[in-house]
Amino acid sequence: MYRRIFTGIIDQGKTRGFLDAMRNASTHQEQRGIRARTIIWGSMTGQTNGVLIVSDFNTMEDLERFSDLAAEDASFADVRRGVRTNMLFDHNDVSIHRMAYHSEGLYSSEEATAPRRYMRVLAGEVKPGKHREFVMAISLALEYQKQRGIDAVTSVWTAVTGQTSGISVVAEFDTLAELEKFDEMAQKDADFAELRKATRECMVFLTSQVSIYRNLL
């Protein structure tokens, strides 16, 4: 599975127009046979009017068809321009990622990869030669939290564009209570802390900041 992420900021008072424009864009591409699940995530940390437009494609071919449509279909270009005009600036970044790991083990399953209400993202880079250790470490940490009743799905995405050693660890929760329960266990459970430390030791961090988002659409 491949993920296309478009980052930006919603101008004040334009959230409704932005979401309406996104619905139109999704309908337009679906009518032309391009199937992708697009989710709008609103930032709850940092720049709180920031958004991520996240589109997931089952194959690279699907993503390429989307790119071709965006480049060649004038009506689609107009629809997408309607999205951008509701944003504070239009020189936003687009990045492409590939799913490298999913806690449910079913990369293309609609049910397993269905988005939840809240998303926690930690970005970094995997140290050279540490990919296998990283996957093993994160698998152990996820099994530990699952056994202790933390209901979350976690995926790992590797960068295809930009810094291609870049990686994002994405945890999704149905409720804020589950997210808070995870954070509390991370702070107070020494065994869980050790498991998470093993994961972090395989990474070089781009930032120590964890980003939290809520599902807007």
TIRO-2110 file (N, C-alpha, C; in Angstrom, 1 decimal):
// TIRO-2110
0.8, -1.2, 0.0, N, 1, A
0.0, 0.0, 0.0, CA, 1, A
0.9, 1.2, 0.0, C, 1, A
0.4, 2.3, -0.7, N, 2, A
1.2, 3.5, -0.8, CA, 2, A
0.3, 4.7, -0.3, C, 2, A
1.0, 5.6, 0.3, N, 3, A
0.3, 6.8, 0.9, CA, 3, A
0.8, 8.1, 0.4, C, 3, A
-0.1, 8.9, 0.0, N, 4, A
0.3, 10.3, -0.5, CA, 4, A
-0.2, 11.3, 0.5, C, 4, A
0.7, 12.1, 1.0, N, 5, A
0.4, 13.0, 2.1, CA, 5, A
0.6, 14.5, 1.6, C, 5, A
-0.4, 15.3, 1.7, N, 6, A
-0.4, 16.7, 1.3, CA, 6, A
-0.6, 17.5, 2.6, C, 6, A
0.3, 18.3, 3.0, N, 7, A
0.2, 19.1, 4.2, CA, 7, A
-0.1, 20.5, 3.9, C, 7, A
-0.9, 21.1, 4.8, N, 8, A
-1.2, 22.5, 4.7, CA, 8, A
-1.9, 23.1, 5.9, C, 8, A
-2.4, 24.3, 5.8, N, 9, A
-3.0, 25.0, 6.9, CA, 9, A
-4.4, 25.5, 6.3, C, 9, A
-5.4, 25.3, 7.1, N, 10, A
-6.7, 25.8, 6.7, CA, 10, A
-6.9, 27.3, 7.1, C, 10, A
-7.3, 28.1, 6.2, N, 11, A
-7.5, 29.5, 6.6, CA, 11, A
-8.7, 29.7, 7.5, C, 11, A
-8.6, 30.7, 8.3, N, 12, A
-9.7, 30.9, 9.3, CA, 12, A
-11.1, 31.1, 8.6, C, 12, A
-12.0, 30.3, 9.1, N, 13, A
-13.4, 30.3, 8.6, CA, 13, A
-13.6, 29.6, 7.3, C, 13, A
-12.6, 28.8, 6.9, N, 14, A
-12.7, 28.1, 5.6, CA, 14, A
-12.8, 26.6, 5.7, C, 14, A
-12.9, 26.1, 7.0, N, 15, A
-13.0, 24.6, 7.2, CA, 15, A
-14.1, 24.0, 6.4, C, 15, A
-15.3, 24.6, 6.5, N, 16, A
-16.4, 24.0, 5.8, CA, 16, A
-16.2, 23.9, 4.3, C, 16, A
-15.8, 25.0, 3.7, N, 17, A
-15.5, 25.1, 2.3, CA, 17, A
-14.4, 24.1, 1.9, C, 17, A
-13.4, 23.9, 2.7, N, 18, A
-12.3, 23.0, 2.4, CA, 18, A
-12.9, 21.6, 2.4, C, 18, A
-13.7, 21.2, 3.4, N, 19, A
-14.2, 19.8, 3.4, CA, 19, A
-15.1, 19.5, 2.3, C, 19, A
-16.0, 20.5, 1.9, N, 20, A
-16.8, 20.4, 0.8, CA, 20, A
-16.0, 20.1, -0.5, C, 20, A
-15.0, 20.9, -0.7, N, 21, A
-14.1, 20.8, -1.9, CA, 21, A
-13.5, 19.4, -1.9, C, 21, A
-13.0, 18.9, -0.7, N, 22, A
-12.4, 17.6, -0.7, CA, 22, A
-13.4, 16.5, -1.1, C, 22, A
-14.7, 16.6, -0.6, N, 23, A
-15.7, 15.6, -1.0, CA, 23, A
-15.9, 15.6, -2.5, C, 23, A
-15.9, 16.8, -3.1, N, 24, A
-16.1, 16.9, -4.6, CA, 24, A
-14.9, 16.3, -5.3, C, 24, A
-13.7, 16.5, -4.8, N, 25, A
-12.5, 15.9, -5.4, CA, 25, A
-12.5, 14.4, -5.3, C, 25, A
-12.9, 13.9, -4.2, N, 26, A
-13.0, 12.4, -4.0, CA, 26, A
-14.0, 11.8, -5.0, C, 26, A
-15.2, 12.5, -5.1, N, 27, A
-16.2, 12.0, -6.0, CA, 27, A
-15.7, 12.0, -7.4, C, 27, A
-15.1, 13.1, -7.8, N, 28, A
-14.6, 13.2, -9.2, CA, 28, A
-13.6, 12.1, -9.6, C, 28, A
-12.7, 11.8, -8.7, N, 29, A
-11.7, 10.7, -9.1, CA, 29, A
-12.3, 9.3, -9.0, C, 29, A
-13.3, 9.1, -8.1, N, 30, A
-14.0, 7.8, -8.1, CA, 30, A
-14.8, 7.6, -9.3, C, 30, A
-15.4, 8.6, -9.8, N, 31, A
-16.2, 8.5, -11.1, CA, 31, A
-15.3, 8.2, -12.3, C, 31, A
-14.1, 8.4, -12.2, N, 32, A
-13.1, 8.1, -13.2, CA, 32, A
-12.3, 6.9, -12.9, C, 32, A
-12.8, 6.1, -12.0, N, 33, A
-12.2, 4.8, -11.8, CA, 33, A
-10.9, 4.7, -10.9, C, 33, A
-10.6, 5.8, -10.2, N, 34, A
-9.4, 5.9, -9.4, CA, 34, A
-9.9, 5.7, -7.9, C, 34, A
-9.5, 4.5, -7.4, N, 35, A
-10.0, 4.1, -6.1, CA, 35, A
-8.9, 4.4, -5.1, C, 35, A
-9.1, 5.3, -4.1, N, 36, A
-8.2, 5.6, -3.1, CA, 36, A
-9.0, 6.1, -1.9, C, 36, A
-8.5, 5.7, -0.7, N, 37, A
-9.2, 6.1, 0.5, CA, 37, A
-8.5, 7.4, 1.0, C, 37, A
-9.2, 8.5, 1.0, N, 38, A
-8.7, 9.8, 1.4, CA, 38, A
-9.3, 10.2, 2.7, C, 38, A
-8.4, 10.5, 3.7, N, 39, A
-8.8, 11.0, 5.0, CA, 39, A
-8.2, 12.3, 5.3, C, 39, A
-9.0, 13.2, 5.9, N, 40, A
-8.5, 14.5, 6.3, CA, 40, A
-8.2, 14.4, 7.8, C, 40, A
-7.0, 14.7, 8.2, N, 41, A
-6.6, 14.7, 9.6, CA, 41, A
-6.3, 16.1, 10.1, C, 41, A
-6.9, 16.6, 11.1, N, 42, A
-6.7, 17.9, 11.7, CA, 42, A
-5.7, 17.8, 12.8, C, 42, A
-4.8, 18.7, 12.9, N, 43, A
-3.7, 18.7, 13.9, CA, 43, A
-4.3, 19.1, 15.3, C, 43, A
-3.9, 18.4, 16.3, N, 44, A
-4.3, 18.8, 17.7, CA, 44, A
-3.1, 19.2, 18.5, C, 44, A
-1.9, 19.2, 17.9, N, 45, A
-0.7, 19.7, 18.5, CA, 45, A
0.0, 20.6, 17.5, C, 45, A
0.9, 21.4, 18.0, N, 46, A
1.6, 22.4, 17.1, CA, 46, A
0.7, 23.3, 16.5, C, 46, A
0.7, 23.5, 15.1, N, 47, A
-0.1, 24.4, 14.4, CA, 47, A
-1.5, 23.8, 14.3, C, 47, A
-2.4, 24.2, 15.2, N, 48, A
-3.7, 23.5, 15.4, CA, 48, A
-4.7, 23.7, 14.2, C, 48, A
-4.4, 24.6, 13.3, N, 49, A
-5.2, 24.6, 12.1, CA, 49, A
-4.6, 23.9, 10.9, C, 49, A
-3.5, 23.2, 11.2, N, 50, A
-2.9, 22.4, 10.2, CA, 50, A
-3.7, 21.1, 9.8, C, 50, A
-3.5, 20.7, 8.6, N, 51, A
-4.2, 19.5, 8.2, CA, 51, A
-3.3, 18.6, 7.3, C, 51, A
-3.6, 17.3, 7.4, N, 52, A
-2.9, 16.3, 6.5, CA, 52, A
-4.0, 15.7, 5.6, C, 52, A
-3.8, 15.8, 4.3, N, 53, A
-4.7, 15.1, 3.3, CA, 53, A
-4.0, 13.8, 3.0, C, 53, A
-4.5, 12.7, 3.5, N, 54, A
-3.8, 11.4, 3.4, CA, 54, A
-4.6, 10.5, 2.4, C, 54, A
-4.0, 10.1, 1.3, N, 55, A
-4.7, 9.3, 0.3, CA, 55, A
-3.9, 8.0, 0.3, C, 55, A
-4.6, 6.8, 0.5, N, 56, A
-4.0, 5.5, 0.5, CA, 56, A
-4.4, 4.8, -0.8, C, 56, A
-3.4, 4.2, -1.5, N, 57, A
-3.6, 3.5, -2.7, CA, 57, A
-3.1, 2.1, -2.5, C, 57, A
-3.8, 1.1, -3.1, N, 58, A
-3.4, -0.3, -2.9, CA, 58, A
-2.1, -0.6, -3.6, C, 58, A
-1.9, 0.1, -4.8, N, 59, A
-0.7, -0.2, -5.6, CA, 59, A
-0.1, 1.1, -6.1, C, 59, A
1.1, 1.0, -6.5, N, 60, A
1.8, 2.2, -7.1, CA, 60, A
1.1, 2.6, -8.4, C, 60, A
0.6, 1.6, -9.2, N, 61, A
-0.2, 1.9, -10.4, CA, 61, A
-1.4, 2.8, -10.1, C, 61, A
-2.1, 2.5, -9.0, N, 62, A
-3.2, 3.3, -8.7, CA, 62, A
-2.8, 4.8, -8.4, C, 62, A
-1.7, 4.9, -7.7, N, 63, A
-1.1, 6.2, -7.4, CA, 63, A
-0.7, 7.0, -8.7, C, 63, A
-0.1, 6.2, -9.6, N, 64, A
0.4, 6.8, -10.9, CA, 64, A
-0.8, 7.3, -11.7, C, 64, A
-1.9, 6.5, -11.7, N, 65, A
-3.1, 6.9, -12.4, CA, 65, A
-3.7, 8.2, -11.8, C, 65, A
-3.7, 8.3, -10.5, N, 66, A
-4.1, 9.5, -9.9, CA, 66, A
-3.3, 10.7, -10.3, C, 66, A
-1.9, 10.5, -10.4, N, 67, A
-1.0, 11.6, -10.8, CA, 67, A
-1.3, 12.0, -12.2, C, 67, A
-1.5, 11.0, -13.1, N, 68, A
-1.9, 11.3, -14.5, CA, 68, A
-3.1, 12.1, -14.6, C, 68, A
-4.2, 11.7, -13.9, N, 69, A
-5.4, 12.4, -13.9, CA, 69, A
-5.2, 13.8, -13.5, C, 69, A
-4.5, 14.0, -12.4, N, 70, A
-4.2, 15.4, -11.9, CA, 70, A
-3.5, 16.3, -12.9, C, 70, A
-2.6, 15.6, -13.7, N, 71, A
-1.8, 16.4, -14.7, CA, 71, A
-2.6, 16.6, -16.0, C, 71, A
-3.5, 15.7, -16.4, N, 72, A
-4.1, 15.7, -17.7, CA, 72, A
-5.6, 16.1, -17.8, C, 72, A
-6.3, 16.0, -16.7, N, 73, A
-7.7, 16.2, -16.6, CA, 73, A
-8.0, 17.7, -16.1, C, 73, A
-8.4, 18.5, -17.0, N, 74, A
-8.5, 20.0, -16.7, CA, 74, A
-9.6, 20.1, -15.6, C, 74, A
-10.7, 19.3, -15.7, N, 75, A
-11.8, 19.5, -14.8, CA, 75, A
-11.4, 19.0, -13.4, C, 75, A
-10.5, 18.0, -13.3, N, 76, A
-10.0, 17.5, -12.0, CA, 76, A
-9.1, 18.6, -11.4, C, 76, A
-8.3, 19.2, -12.3, N, 77, A
-7.4, 20.3, -11.8, CA, 77, A
-8.2, 21.4, -11.2, C, 77, A
-9.4, 21.7, -11.8, N, 78, A
-10.2, 22.8, -11.3, CA, 78, A
-10.8, 22.4, -9.9, C, 78, A
-11.2, 21.1, -9.8, N, 79, A
-11.8, 20.6, -8.5, CA, 79, A
-10.7, 20.7, -7.4, C, 79, A
-9.5, 20.3, -7.8, N, 80, A
-8.4, 20.3, -6.8, CA, 80, A
-8.0, 21.7, -6.4, C, 80, A
-8.1, 22.6, -7.4, N, 81, A
-7.8, 24.0, -7.1, CA, 81, A
-8.8, 24.5, -6.0, C, 81, A
-10.0, 24.0, -6.1, N, 82, A
-11.0, 24.4, -5.1, CA, 82, A
-10.6, 24.1, -3.7, C, 82, A
-9.9, 22.9, -3.6, N, 83, A
-9.3, 22.5, -2.3, CA, 83, A
-8.3, 23.5, -1.8, C, 83, A
-7.3, 23.8, -2.7, N, 84, A
-6.2, 24.6, -2.3, CA, 84, A
-6.6, 26.1, -2.0, C, 84, A
-7.6, 26.6, -2.7, N, 85, A
-8.0, 28.0, -2.4, CA, 85, A
-8.6, 28.2, -1.0, C, 85, A
-8.9, 27.1, -0.4, N, 86, A
-9.4, 27.2, 1.0, CA, 86, A
-8.3, 27.0, 2.0, C, 86, A
-7.1, 26.9, 1.5, N, 87, A
-5.9, 26.7, 2.4, CA, 87, A
-5.2, 28.0, 2.5, C, 87, A
-4.5, 28.2, 3.6, N, 88, A
-3.8, 29.5, 3.8, CA, 88, A
-2.7, 29.8, 2.8, C, 88, A
-2.1, 28.7, 2.3, N, 89, A
-1.0, 28.9, 1.3, CA, 89, A
-1.1, 27.7, 0.3, C, 89, A
-0.6, 27.9, -0.9, N, 90, A
-0.7, 26.8, -1.9, CA, 90, A
0.6, 26.2, -2.3, C, 90, A
1.7, 26.5, -1.5, N, 91, A
3.0, 25.9, -1.9, CA, 91, A
3.3, 24.8, -0.9, C, 91, A
2.3, 23.9, -0.7, N, 92, A
2.4, 22.9, 0.3, CA, 92, A
3.2, 21.7, -0.2, C, 92, A
3.6, 20.9, 0.8, N, 93, A
4.5, 19.7, 0.5, CA, 93, A
3.7, 18.5, 0.2, C, 93, A
4.1, 17.7, -0.8, N, 94, A
3.5, 16.4, -1.1, CA, 94, A
4.6, 15.3, -0.9, C, 94, A
4.3, 14.3, -0.2, N, 95, A
5.3, 13.2, 0.1, CA, 95, A
4.6, 11.9, -0.2, C, 95, A
5.4, 10.9, -0.6, N, 96, A
4.9, 9.6, -0.9, CA, 96, A
5.5, 8.6, 0.1, C, 96, A
4.8, 7.7, 0.6, N, 97, A
5.3, 6.7, 1.6, CA, 97, A
4.8, 5.3, 1.2, C, 97, A
5.5, 4.3, 1.6, N, 98, A
5.1, 2.9, 1.3, CA, 98, A
4.9, 2.2, 2.7, C, 98, A
3.8, 1.4, 2.8, N, 99, A
3.6, 0.7, 4.1, CA, 99, A
4.6, -0.4, 4.2, C, 99, A
5.4, -0.4, 5.3, N, 100, A
6.4, -1.4, 5.6, CA, 100, A
5.9, -2.4, 6.6, C, 100, A
4.9, -2.0, 7.4, N, 101, A
4.5, -2.9, 8.5, CA, 101, A
3.1, -2.5, 9.0, C, 101, A
2.3, -3.4, 9.3, N, 102, A
1.0, -3.1, 9.9, CA, 102, A
0.7, -4.1, 11.0, C, 102, A
0.2, -3.6, 12.2, N, 103, A
0.0, -4.5, 13.3, CA, 103, A
-1.0, -5.6, 13.1, C, 103, A
-1.9, -5.4, 12.1, N, 104, A
-2.9, -6.4, 11.8, CA, 104, A
-2.4, -7.4, 10.7, C, 104, A
-1.3, -7.1, 10.1, N, 105, A
-0.6, -8.0, 9.2, CA, 105, A
-1.3, -8.0, 7.8, C, 105, A
-2.3, -7.2, 7.6, N, 106, A
-3.1, -7.3, 6.3, CA, 106, A
-2.9, -5.9, 5.6, C, 106, A
-1.9, -5.8, 4.8, N, 107, A
-1.6, -4.5, 4.2, CA, 107, A
-2.7, -3.9, 3.4, C, 107, A
-3.4, -4.7, 2.6, N, 108, A
-4.4, -4.1, 1.7, CA, 108, A
-5.8, -4.4, 2.2, C, 108, A
-6.0, -4.9, 3.3, N, 109, A
-7.4, -5.2, 3.8, CA, 109, A
-8.1, -3.9, 4.2, C, 109, A
-9.3, -3.7, 3.6, N, 110, A
-10.0, -2.5, 3.9, CA, 110, A
-10.4, -2.4, 5.4, C, 110, A
-10.7, -3.5, 6.0, N, 111, A
-11.1, -3.5, 7.4, CA, 111, A
-9.9, -3.2, 8.3, C, 111, A
-8.8, -3.9, 8.0, N, 112, A
-7.6, -3.8, 8.9, CA, 112, A
-7.0, -2.5, 8.9, C, 112, A
-7.0, -1.8, 7.7, N, 113, A
-6.4, -0.5, 7.6, CA, 113, A
-7.3, 0.7, 7.6, C, 113, A
-8.6, 0.4, 8.0, N, 114, A
-9.6, 1.5, 8.1, CA, 114, A
-9.1, 2.5, 9.1, C, 114, A
-9.2, 3.8, 8.8, N, 115, A
-8.8, 4.8, 9.8, CA, 115, A
-9.6, 4.9, 11.0, C, 115, A
-9.0, 5.2, 12.1, N, 116, A
-9.7, 5.5, 13.4, CA, 116, A
-9.9, 7.0, 13.6, C, 116, A
-10.3, 7.3, 14.8, N, 117, A
-10.6, 8.7, 15.1, CA, 117, A
-9.4, 9.6, 15.4, C, 117, A
-8.4, 9.0, 16.0, N, 118, A
-7.2, 9.8, 16.4, CA, 118, A
-5.9, 9.1, 16.0, C, 118, A
-5.0, 9.9, 15.6, N, 119, A
-3.7, 9.4, 15.1, CA, 119, A
-2.5, 10.0, 15.8, C, 119, A
-1.6, 9.2, 16.1, N, 120, A
-0.3, 9.6, 16.8, CA, 120, A
0.8, 9.3, 15.9, C, 120, A
1.6, 10.3, 15.6, N, 121, A
2.7, 10.1, 14.6, CA, 121, A
4.1, 10.5, 15.2, C, 121, A
5.0, 9.6, 15.0, N, 122, A
6.4, 9.8, 15.4, CA, 122, A
7.3, 9.6, 14.2, C, 122, A
8.0, 10.7, 13.8, N, 123, A
8.8, 10.6, 12.6, CA, 123, A
10.3, 10.5, 12.9, C, 123, A
11.0, 9.8, 12.1, N, 124, A
12.4, 9.6, 12.3, CA, 124, A
13.1, 8.9, 11.1, C, 124, A
14.2, 8.4, 11.3, N, 125, A
14.9, 7.6, 10.3, CA, 125, A
15.4, 6.3, 11.0, C, 125, A
15.4, 5.2, 10.2, N, 126, A
15.9, 3.9, 10.7, CA, 126, A
17.4, 3.9, 10.5, C, 126, A
18.2, 3.5, 11.5, N, 127, A
19.6, 3.5, 11.3, CA, 127, A
20.0, 2.4, 10.3, C, 127, A
21.1, 2.6, 9.5, N, 128, A
21.5, 1.6, 8.5, CA, 128, A
21.7, 0.3, 9.1, C, 128, A
21.1, -0.8, 8.5, N, 129, A
21.3, -2.1, 8.9, CA, 129, A
20.4, -2.5, 10.1, C, 129, A
19.5, -1.6, 10.5, N, 130, A
18.7, -1.8, 11.7, CA, 130, A
17.2, -2.1, 11.4, C, 130, A
16.9, -2.3, 10.1, N, 131, A
15.4, -2.5, 9.8, CA, 131, A
14.8, -3.7, 10.4, C, 131, A
15.6, -4.8, 10.4, N, 132, A
15.0, -6.1, 10.9, CA, 132, A
14.8, -5.9, 12.4, C, 132, A
15.8, -5.3, 13.1, N, 133, A
15.7, -5.2, 14.6, CA, 133, A
14.6, -4.2, 14.9, C, 133, A
14.4, -3.2, 14.1, N, 134, A
13.3, -2.2, 14.3, CA, 134, A
12.0, -2.9, 14.3, C, 134, A
11.7, -3.7, 13.2, N, 135, A
10.4, -4.4, 13.1, CA, 135, A
10.2, -5.4, 14.2, C, 135, A
11.3, -6.1, 14.6, N, 136, A
11.1, -7.1, 15.7, CA, 136, A
10.8, -6.3, 17.0, C, 136, A
11.5, -5.2, 17.3, N, 137, A
11.3, -4.5, 18.5, CA, 137, A
9.9, -3.9, 18.5, C, 137, A
9.4, -3.3, 17.4, N, 138, A
8.1, -2.7, 17.5, CA, 138, A
7.0, -3.8, 17.6, C, 138, A
7.2, -5.0, 17.0, N, 139, A
6.3, -6.1, 17.1, CA, 139, A
6.1, -6.5, 18.6, C, 139, A
7.2, -6.6, 19.3, N, 140, A
7.2, -7.0, 20.7, CA, 140, A
6.4, -5.9, 21.6, C, 140, A
6.7, -4.7, 21.3, N, 141, A
6.1, -3.6, 22.0, CA, 141, A
4.5, -3.6, 21.8, C, 141, A
4.1, -3.8, 20.5, N, 142, A
2.7, -3.8, 20.2, CA, 142, A
2.0, -5.0, 20.8, C, 142, A
2.7, -6.2, 20.9, N, 143, A
2.1, -7.3, 21.5, CA, 143, A
1.9, -7.1, 23.0, C, 143, A
2.8, -6.4, 23.6, N, 144, A
2.8, -6.1, 25.0, CA, 144, A
1.6, -5.2, 25.3, C, 144, A
1.4, -4.1, 24.5, N, 145, A
0.3, -3.2, 24.8, CA, 145, A
-1.0, -3.9, 24.5, C, 145, A
-1.1, -4.7, 23.5, N, 146, A
-2.3, -5.4, 23.2, CA, 146, A
-2.8, -6.3, 24.3, C, 146, A
-1.8, -7.0, 24.9, N, 147, A
-2.1, -7.9, 26.1, CA, 147, A
-2.6, -7.2, 27.3, C, 147, A
-2.3, -5.9, 27.3, N, 148, A
-2.7, -5.0, 28.4, CA, 148, A
-3.9, -4.1, 28.1, C, 148, A
-4.6, -4.5, 27.1, N, 149, A
-5.9, -3.9, 26.7, CA, 149, A
-5.8, -2.6, 26.0, C, 149, A
-4.7, -2.2, 25.4, N, 150, A
-4.6, -1.0, 24.6, CA, 150, A
-5.1, -1.3, 23.2, C, 150, A
-6.3, -0.7, 22.8, N, 151, A
-6.9, -1.0, 21.5, CA, 151, A
-6.4, 0.0, 20.6, C, 151, A
-5.5, -0.4, 19.7, N, 152, A
-4.9, 0.6, 18.7, CA, 152, A
-4.4, -0.3, 17.5, C, 152, A
-4.3, 0.4, 16.4, N, 153, A
-3.6, -0.3, 15.3, CA, 153, A
-2.4, 0.6, 14.9, C, 153, A
-1.3, 0.0, 14.6, N, 154, A
-0.1, 0.7, 14.3, CA, 154, A
0.5, 0.3, 13.0, C, 154, A
0.9, 1.3, 12.2, N, 155, A
1.5, 1.0, 10.9, CA, 155, A
2.9, 1.8, 10.8, C, 155, A
3.8, 1.3, 10.0, N, 156, A
5.0, 1.9, 9.8, CA, 156, A
5.2, 2.2, 8.3, C, 156, A
5.5, 3.4, 8.0, N, 157, A
5.6, 3.9, 6.6, CA, 157, A
7.0, 4.4, 6.3, C, 157, A
7.5, 3.9, 5.2, N, 158, A
8.9, 4.4, 4.8, CA, 158, A
8.7, 5.4, 3.6, C, 158, A
9.6, 6.3, 3.6, N, 159, A
9.5, 7.4, 2.6, CA, 159, A
10.0, 6.9, 1.2, C, 159, A
9.2, 7.3, 0.2, N, 160, A
9.6, 7.0, -1.2, CA, 160, A
10.2, 8.3, -1.8, C, 160, A
9.7, 9.4, -1.3, N, 161, A
10.2, 10.7, -1.8, CA, 161, A
11.0, 11.4, -0.7, C, 161, A
11.8, 12.4, -1.1, N, 162, A
12.6, 13.1, 0.0, CA, 162, A
13.6, 12.3, 0.6, C, 162, A
13.8, 12.3, 1.9, N, 163, A
14.7, 11.5, 2.7, CA, 163, A
14.2, 10.1, 2.7, C, 163, A
14.7, 9.2, 1.8, N, 164, A
14.1, 7.9, 1.7, CA, 164, A
14.5, 6.9, 2.8, C, 164, A
15.3, 7.4, 3.7, N, 165, A
15.5, 6.6, 4.9, CA, 165, A
14.5, 7.0, 6.0, C, 165, A
13.7, 8.0, 5.7, N, 166, A
12.7, 8.4, 6.6, CA, 166, A
11.6, 7.4, 6.9, C, 166, A
11.1, 7.5, 8.1, N, 167, A
10.1, 6.5, 8.6, CA, 167, A
9.1, 7.2, 9.5, C, 167, A
7.8, 6.8, 9.4, N, 168, A
6.8, 7.3, 10.3, CA, 168, A
6.1, 6.1, 11.0, C, 168, A
6.1, 6.2, 12.4, N, 169, A
5.3, 5.2, 13.1, CA, 169, A
4.0, 5.8, 13.5, C, 169, A
2.9, 5.2, 13.0, N, 170, A
1.6, 5.8, 13.1, CA, 170, A
0.7, 4.9, 13.9, C, 170, A
0.2, 5.4, 15.0, N, 171, A
-0.7, 4.6, 15.9, CA, 171, A
-2.1, 5.3, 15.8, C, 171, A
-3.1, 4.5, 15.6, N, 172, A
-4.5, 5.1, 15.6, CA, 172, A
-5.3, 4.5, 16.7, C, 172, A
-6.2, 5.4, 17.2, N, 173, A
-7.0, 5.0, 18.4, CA, 173, A
-8.5, 5.4, 18.1, C, 173, A
-9.4, 4.7, 18.6, N, 174, A
-10.8, 5.1, 18.4, CA, 174, A
-11.3, 6.2, 19.3, C, 174, A
-10.6, 6.3, 20.5, N, 175, A
-11.0, 7.3, 21.5, CA, 175, A
-9.8, 8.0, 22.1, C, 175, A
-10.0, 9.2, 22.6, N, 176, A
-8.9, 9.9, 23.3, CA, 176, A
-8.6, 9.2, 24.6, C, 176, A
-9.5, 8.5, 25.1, N, 177, A
-9.3, 7.7, 26.4, CA, 177, A
-8.2, 6.6, 26.1, C, 177, A
-8.3, 6.0, 24.9, N, 178, A
-7.4, 4.9, 24.6, CA, 178, A
-6.0, 5.5, 24.4, C, 178, A
-5.9, 6.7, 23.7, N, 179, A
-4.7, 7.4, 23.5, CA, 179, A
-4.0, 7.8, 24.8, C, 179, A
-4.8, 8.3, 25.7, N, 180, A
-4.3, 8.7, 27.0, CA, 180, A
-3.9, 7.5, 27.8, C, 180, A
-4.6, 6.4, 27.7, N, 181, A
-4.2, 5.1, 28.4, CA, 181, A
-2.8, 4.6, 27.9, C, 181, A
-2.6, 4.8, 26.6, N, 182, A
-1.3, 4.4, 26.0, CA, 182, A
-0.2, 5.3, 26.5, C, 182, A
-0.4, 6.6, 26.6, N, 183, A
0.6, 7.6, 27.1, CA, 183, A
0.9, 7.3, 28.6, C, 183, A
-0.2, 7.0, 29.3, N, 184, A
0.0, 6.7, 30.7, CA, 184, A
0.9, 5.4, 30.9, C, 184, A
0.6, 4.4, 30.2, N, 185, A
1.4, 3.2, 30.3, CA, 185, A
2.8, 3.4, 29.8, C, 185, A
3.0, 4.2, 28.8, N, 186, A
4.4, 4.5, 28.3, CA, 186, A
5.2, 5.2, 29.4, C, 186, A
4.5, 6.0, 30.3, N, 187, A
5.2, 6.8, 31.3, CA, 187, A
5.4, 5.9, 32.6, C, 187, A
4.5, 5.0, 32.9, N, 188, A
4.5, 4.4, 34.2, CA, 188, A
4.9, 2.9, 34.2, C, 188, A
4.8, 2.3, 33.1, N, 189, A
5.1, 0.8, 33.0, CA, 189, A
6.6, 0.7, 32.5, C, 189, A
7.4, 0.2, 33.5, N, 190, A
8.9, 0.1, 33.2, CA, 190, A
9.2, -0.9, 32.1, C, 190, A
8.4, -2.0, 32.1, N, 191, A
8.7, -3.0, 31.1, CA, 191, A
8.3, -2.5, 29.7, C, 191, A
7.2, -1.8, 29.6, N, 192, A
6.8, -1.2, 28.3, CA, 192, A
7.8, -0.2, 27.9, C, 192, A
8.3, 0.6, 28.8, N, 193, A
9.3, 1.6, 28.5, CA, 193, A
10.6, 1.0, 27.9, C, 193, A
11.0, -0.2, 28.4, N, 194, A
12.1, -0.9, 27.9, CA, 194, A
11.9, -1.4, 26.5, C, 194, A
10.7, -1.9, 26.2, N, 195, A
10.3, -2.4, 24.9, CA, 195, A
10.3, -1.2, 23.9, C, 195, A
9.8, -0.1, 24.3, N, 196, A
9.8, 1.1, 23.4, CA, 196, A
11.1, 1.7, 23.2, C, 196, A
12.0, 1.6, 24.2, N, 197, A
13.4, 2.0, 24.1, CA, 197, A
14.1, 1.2, 23.1, C, 197, A
13.9, -0.1, 23.0, N, 198, A
14.5, -0.9, 22.0, CA, 198, A
14.1, -0.5, 20.6, C, 198, A
12.9, -0.1, 20.4, N, 199, A
12.4, 0.5, 19.1, CA, 199, A
13.1, 1.8, 18.8, C, 199, A
13.2, 2.7, 19.7, N, 200, A
13.8, 4.0, 19.5, CA, 200, A
15.3, 3.9, 19.2, C, 200, A
15.9, 2.9, 19.8, N, 201, A
17.4, 2.7, 19.6, CA, 201, A
17.7, 2.3, 18.2, C, 201, A
16.8, 1.9, 17.4, N, 202, A
17.0, 1.6, 16.0, CA, 202, A
16.7, 2.8, 15.1, C, 202, A
16.3, 3.9, 15.7, N, 203, A
15.9, 5.1, 14.9, CA, 203, A
16.8, 6.3, 15.2, C, 203, A
16.9, 7.1, 14.2, N, 204, A
17.5, 8.5, 14.4, CA, 204, A
16.3, 9.4, 14.3, C, 204, A
16.1, 10.3, 15.3, N, 205, A
14.8, 11.1, 15.3, CA, 205, A
15.0, 12.4, 14.5, C, 205, A
14.0, 12.7, 13.7, N, 206, A
14.0, 14.0, 13.0, CA, 206, A
13.5, 15.0, 14.0, C, 206, A
12.7, 14.6, 14.9, N, 207, A
12.2, 15.5, 16.0, CA, 207, A
11.8, 14.6, 17.2, C, 207, A
11.9, 15.2, 18.3, N, 208, A
11.4, 14.4, 19.5, CA, 208, A
9.9, 14.6, 19.7, C, 208, A
9.3, 15.5, 18.9, N, 209, A
7.9, 15.8, 19.1, CA, 209, A
7.0, 14.7, 18.5, C, 209, A
6.0, 14.4, 19.2, N, 210, A
4.9, 13.5, 18.7, CA, 210, A
3.8, 14.3, 18.3, C, 210, A
3.2, 14.0, 17.1, N, 211, A
2.1, 14.8, 16.6, CA, 211, A
0.8, 14.0, 16.7, C, 211, A
-0.2, 14.7, 17.2, N, 212, A
-1.5, 14.1, 17.4, CA, 212, A
-2.5, 14.7, 16.4, C, 212, A
-3.4, 13.9, 15.8, N, 213, A
-4.4, 14.4, 14.8, CA, 213, A
-5.7, 13.8, 15.1, C, 213, A
-6.8, 14.5, 14.7, N, 214, A
-8.1, 13.9, 14.8, CA, 214, A
-8.7, 13.8, 13.4, C, 214, A
-9.5, 12.8, 13.2, N, 215, A
-10.1, 12.6, 11.9, CA, 215, A
-11.2, 13.6, 11.6, C, 215, A
-11.1, 14.4, 10.5, N, 216, A
-12.1, 15.4, 10.2, CA, 216, A
-13.0, 14.9, 9.1, C, 216, A
-12.6, 14.0, 8.2, N, 217, A
-13.4, 13.6, 7.1, CA, 217, A
-12.9, 12.2, 6.6, C, 217, A
END
